[in-house]
Structure formats: structure tokens, C-alpha cells
Amino acid sequence: MPRLTARGIAFLVAAALLTVLAYLLERPELLPVAAIAAAAPLIALALIASSRPQLRIGRQLEPVVATEGEPVRVTVTLSGRARAAEWVERVPMVPGFAGPGRLPEIIAGRPATVRYRYWPTRRGLPLVGPLLIEDRDPFALALRVTDTQAQVAQLVLPLVTPLPAGPVPDPSTEQGQRTARSRERADDDVVTREYRDGDALRRVHWRVTARQGELMVRQDEPQAGPHARIVLDTQATGYGDALPARRGRPASSAGFEWAVRMAASAAVHLAERGYSVDLATPAPRAVDAPVADGPVGDVLGELAIIELGGRVADLDARSASGAPPVVAIAAAPDDETLTWMLAQRSPRAPAVALLVGTPARVAPPRTTGGATATDPSAIDLDPVRTAFERAGWRVARVSARSTPDAAWLALIGEGSAAPDAARELLVPHG
């Protein structure tokens, strides 16, 4: 709906004041001025109301599948009919919009193009758009903001850091041909077809969809060969810095976001070394998660939309089948979750665990007389780490400020990810 601007309202106020003065001061010559001041914003409202834009919106994103923090180039094509106006577009980036910019007059047969860049600040499936067009009269007395309502989903993956050779051994040389194939596999090898009713959205091939202009799903079969498993704790109770969900926003945690980026980096690293990777979490995951490109596109798609959840009861603590290498990432899981994570490793399989953040404080034991024990050797400063180590895992506890490559090297005793809080000596006071 058209509305008056502050300037238009000021004209009406001035018209009212001039009318009052004309009668109080007996100056009838002020009445024509008051009439003009009142008519100007009303004429502006009529002009804006008669020129409603009629537009068709097309939007292209490059890349179609983005990574958090990396620039996305957006091209918006507008065709139809509209006056010259200002535009802004809602994007998933602080302060929440791109622009403003100047949109030229659009007439039939002469479309206009708007280009800008934005930097997605969070992984997920955020919406880009709609484009808002702010139409004003020449004197800026009235305006109308038109919501074009056209939006497009942008798949934003967690940031992936290349990892050096680390604690997970390369696959057996017996898998040589399959390993080489998995490393050489390219997007062009994926066979796609048109989307049909009933197809899972997780099979949508986003890059081909953008190229073809219609939904395309992948038909490629899972790769055979050596497997590896990423185990990620997704329970809010396992992260001491977790903030509860509020105002429609999901629960958040800096430690959990680090864990997700570490899981993504580890998945890509293992795939480059010839493994096919699966993801295990204590909480159920979305069945229609999007799929990105590459051999671990399904894992990256799941990590893009995964969220912190509540505590899961009755976790299956039976040992997993097979003997793939396991990479576990957590902070401070409770006893039941810890037992479940340990069970994801088969006997004699390589297993590493990265624990982010400081360990939970454990109350020192008390003597029979009620006094606090002062023997530091009797205090387990990091029971989660101790449990992993006793089960034969290679473990490192790192800070959420550590880079994933530094944390990876910390598993083999190289680099400097963070002070090892689990091995500091704490002497109780009092």
C-alpha cells in the first residue's frame, strides 16, 4: 500500500497550520498556499498508486552450493514493467540485506539486471530474497515498498579446512583400484535425471539443477571400497556453552559449530585418501537432507543443516559392525552418550577422538571425616578423555579457537592446538 513519507506528512501539517493562520490572522491569501501544500502529497499518493510494478524475477547464484564465509555472486533479472526505483534484497548476512541500489525503468522487451555479492555467515539452507522495490514520486512525498516475494534456497556448507596427513592410516593397498577411482571421481561422472514425485530432496543435484533450470536428481550408486566413520555428538547437554533456542532460532554453541567444521574437514580429508565416509550421531537426522557435490556430498549436506538437539534416551550401546576407522568429535558427553560413542568403534579398528573446550570440573573426593582430599593424583580432571584413552583411542582436547588442521596434528603430538587442560595440575583450596 502506498503511504506518505515524513516529507509528505510535513506538507499536510503545514497545510493545516496555514489554514488556521489564514482564519486567525484574517489573511485569506494563505488559503491557496494551504491548498497546494495539501494537494501535493495527495497527488503523489495517487501517482504511486497508479504505477504498481508488474515484474517477473529470475535469480542466479554463483556458486550454487556455497561455503560459510565465502562470497556468493547473485544476479537478479527483472522483466515486465516498473518505474525507476530503489531496491534492496534480503540475504542471510548481517545486516540482513544487500543494497540499496538504483533500479532503472523497466519496460516490455527491455529487462534489467541487478548484481551484488553477499557472504553467508552460517551454514544451512537460508533463503535469498525477496527483492524489495521502493518506489517514490519525484518529490519524495509518497512511497510504496513492493515485495516481489521471489526467493531461492542457498545451500551453505560448513567451512572445510584441508588437513595434513594425520592419525588415520591410508586404506589397504588391496583396494588400490577403487581408491584411485574414488579420488579421481568428478561431478561429471554423476548421472542425473528429472525430478519425479516421491524423489527424496536429498538426491537433488544442486549444480546441475542450476545449469538446467529444473530440479535434477542424481542416480549414482554408492561407492564400494574402504569405509570410515565420523561420530559427532549433537546433544546440547554435551556442550557447556550451548544457548537454548529462542524466537524461532535454533540452539547454538561455539563449541558445536567448531565440531561441525571439524567433522566436515575430516570427512573431506578421509574421502581424498580413498575412504567412503558415513556420519553417526546420537540424535536422528533429517531424512531429506540436501546433497552437495563430491564423494562426501551427502555427509556435507547433512552437516550443513544439522542442529543441536535435546538429550537422547536409550542409545544403542552395541558395538558397530565392520572395522572402519572412526573419528569422534565431542566436548563433554554424558555417560550414556560416551558409552554409545565408544561402541561405534569395532575391536582393533583405528579410532581417534577430538574433544573441544575445557573438561567439566569434577568435585574432588572427600575423606571419611568429611575433609576434602588434597592429593591431586586422586582427581580425574578429564574423565571423558580418560574413558577414550582406556578404550584404546588416540585423544586430544583442543580449544574452540584452534584451527582444524592444528587440532588434527595434535592427535599425533605435533603442532599446538591449545593448552591441554586435562593434564594441568589443579590443587584444591581450603
Backbone hydrogen bonds, N-H to C=O, Kabsch-Sander energy under -0.5 kcal/mol:
donor,donor_aa,acceptor,acceptor_aa,energy
3,R,143,L,-2.7
5,T,141,L,-2.2
9,I,5,T,-2.5
10,A,6,A,-2.0
11,F,7,R,-1.8
12,L,8,G,-1.7
13,V,9,I,-2.4
14,A,10,A,-2.5
15,A,11,F,-2.2
16,A,12,L,-2.2
17,L,13,V,-2.3
18,L,14,A,-2.5
19,T,15,A,-1.9
20,V,16,A,-2.1
21,L,17,L,-2.6
22,A,18,L,-2.3
23,Y,19,T,-1.4
24,L,20,V,-2.6
25,L,21,L,-3.0
27,R,22,A,-2.1
30,L,27,R,-2.0
31,L,28,P,-1.6
33,V,29,E,-0.6
34,A,30,L,-2.2
35,A,31,L,-2.5
36,I,32,P,-2.2
37,A,33,V,-2.5
38,A,34,A,-2.0
39,A,35,A,-2.5
40,A,36,I,-2.2
42,L,38,A,-1.0
43,I,39,A,-2.8
44,A,40,A,-2.1
45,L,41,P,-2.3
46,A,42,L,-2.0
47,L,43,I,-2.4
48,I,44,A,-2.4
49,A,45,L,-2.5
50,S,46,A,-1.5
51,S,48,I,-1.2
54,Q,81,R,-3.0
56,R,79,S,-2.6
58,G,77,T,-2.3
60,Q,75,T,-2.5
62,E,73,R,-2.1
66,A,64,V,-0.7
66,A,155,L,-2.7
68,E,157,L,-2.4
69,G,120,P,-3.3
70,E,67,T,-2.3
72,V,118,Y,-2.7
73,R,62,E,-3.0
74,V,72,V,-0.5
74,V,116,Y,-2.9
75,T,60,Q,-2.4
76,V,114,V,-3.3
77,T,58,G,-3.1
77,T,75,T,-0.5
78,L,112,A,-3.0
79,S,56,R,-1.9
81,R,54,Q,-2.8
82,A,106,I,-2.3
85,A,103,L,-2.1
86,E,134,E,-2.1
87,W,101,G,-2.3
88,V,132,L,-2.1
89,E,98,A,-2.2
90,R,130,P,-1.7
91,V,96,G,-1.2
93,M,91,V,-2.4
96,G,93,M,-3.3
98,A,89,E,-3.2
101,G,87,W,-1.8
103,L,85,A,-3.9
103,L,101,G,-0.5
106,I,82,A,-2.8
107,I,110,R,-0.8
110,R,107,I,-2.1
112,A,78,L,-2.6
114,V,76,V,-3.0
116,Y,74,V,-1.9
118,Y,72,V,-1.9
121,T,92,P,-1.3
124,G,156,V,-2.5
128,V,152,V,-3.0
129,G,90,R,-3.1
129,G,127,L,-0.5
132,L,88,V,-3.3
133,I,146,T,-2.4
134,E,86,E,-2.8
134,E,132,L,-0.5
135,D,133,I,-0.7
135,D,144,R,-2.7
137,D,142,A,-1.4
140,A,137,D,-2.0
143,L,3,R,-2.9
144,R,135,D,-1.8
146,T,133,I,-3.1
146,T,144,R,-0.6
147,D,145,V,-0.6
148,T,131,L,-2.2
148,T,146,T,-0.8
152,V,128,V,-1.8
154,Q,126,P,-2.9
155,L,64,V,-0.7
155,L,153,A,-0.5
156,V,124,G,-3.0
156,V,154,Q,-0.6
157,L,66,A,-3.1
157,L,155,L,-0.6
175,Q,172,S,-1.8
176,G,173,T,-1.6
179,T,175,Q,-3.0
180,A,176,G,-2.5
181,R,177,Q,-2.1
182,S,178,R,-2.5
183,R,179,T,-1.8
184,E,180,A,-2.0
185,R,181,R,-1.2
189,D,186,A,-1.5
190,V,187,D,-1.6
193,R,217,V,-2.2
195,Y,215,L,-2.0
199,D,196,R,-2.4
203,R,200,A,-1.8
204,V,201,L,-1.7
205,H,216,M,-2.9
206,W,204,V,-0.9
206,W,291,V,-0.6
209,T,205,H,-2.4
210,A,206,W,-2.1
211,R,207,R,-1.7
212,Q,208,V,-2.8
213,G,209,T,-2.2
214,E,209,T,-0.6
217,V,193,R,-2.8
218,R,203,R,-2.6
219,Q,191,V,-3.5
228,A,276,S,-2.0
229,R,325,P,-2.7
230,I,278,D,-2.8
231,V,229,R,-0.5
231,V,327,V,-2.9
232,L,230,I,-0.5
232,L,280,A,-2.4
233,D,329,I,-2.0
234,T,232,L,-0.6
236,A,309,G,-3.2
238,G,235,Q,-1.9
239,Y,236,A,-1.7
242,A,239,Y,-1.7
243,L,252,S,-3.5
246,R,249,R,-1.5
249,R,246,R,-2.2
252,S,243,L,-1.7
257,E,253,S,-2.3
258,W,254,A,-2.0
259,A,255,G,-2.1
260,V,256,F,-2.4
261,R,257,E,-2.2
262,M,258,W,-2.5
263,A,259,A,-2.5
264,A,260,V,-2.4
265,S,261,R,-2.4
266,A,262,M,-2.6
267,A,263,A,-2.4
268,V,264,A,-2.2
269,H,265,S,-2.3
270,L,266,A,-2.7
271,A,267,A,-2.2
272,E,268,V,-2.2
273,R,269,H,-1.1
274,G,271,A,-1.5
275,Y,270,L,-2.4
276,S,226,P,-2.6
278,D,228,A,-2.0
280,A,230,I,-3.0
289,A,286,A,-0.7
291,V,204,V,-0.6
292,A,297,G,-2.1
297,G,294,G,-1.8
300,L,296,V,-2.5
301,G,297,G,-2.2
302,E,298,D,-1.9
303,L,299,V,-2.5
304,A,300,L,-1.7
305,I,301,G,-0.9
305,I,302,E,-0.6
306,I,302,E,-1.0
308,L,251,A,-0.5
309,G,234,T,-2.6
317,A,315,L,-0.7
320,A,343,A,-2.4
326,V,350,P,-2.1
327,V,229,R,-2.6
328,A,326,V,-0.5
328,A,352,V,-2.8
329,I,231,V,-2.7
330,A,354,L,-2.2
332,A,238,G,-2.3
338,L,334,D,-2.8
339,T,335,D,-2.3
340,W,336,E,-2.1
341,M,337,T,-2.6
342,L,338,L,-2.5
343,A,339,T,-1.6
344,Q,340,W,-0.5
344,Q,341,M,-1.2
345,R,342,L,-1.3
349,A,346,S,-2.0
352,V,326,V,-2.4
353,A,394,R,-2.5
354,L,328,A,-2.9
355,L,353,A,-0.5
355,L,396,A,-2.6
356,V,330,A,-2.4
356,V,354,L,-0.5
357,G,398,V,-2.5
363,A,361,R,-0.5
367,T,371,A,-3.2
370,G,367,T,-1.9
373,A,365,P,-2.4
378,A,375,D,-1.8
379,I,376,P,-1.8
380,D,378,A,-0.5
381,L,379,I,-0.9
386,T,382,D,-2.3
387,A,383,P,-2.2
388,F,384,V,-1.9
389,E,385,R,-2.7
390,R,386,T,-2.6
391,A,387,A,-1.3
392,G,389,E,-1.6
393,W,388,F,-2.4
394,R,351,A,-2.1
395,V,393,W,-0.5
396,A,353,A,-1.8
398,V,355,L,-2.8
398,V,396,A,-0.5
402,S,399,S,-1.7
407,A,403,T,-2.3
408,W,404,P,-2.2
409,L,405,D,-2.0
410,A,406,A,-1.7
411,L,407,A,-0.8
411,L,408,W,-0.9
412,I,409,L,-1.5
413,G,410,A,-1.1
414,E,409,L,-2.5
421,A,419,P,-1.4
423,R,420,D,-1.6
424,E,421,A,-1.0
426,L,424,E,-0.7
427,V,425,L,-0.5
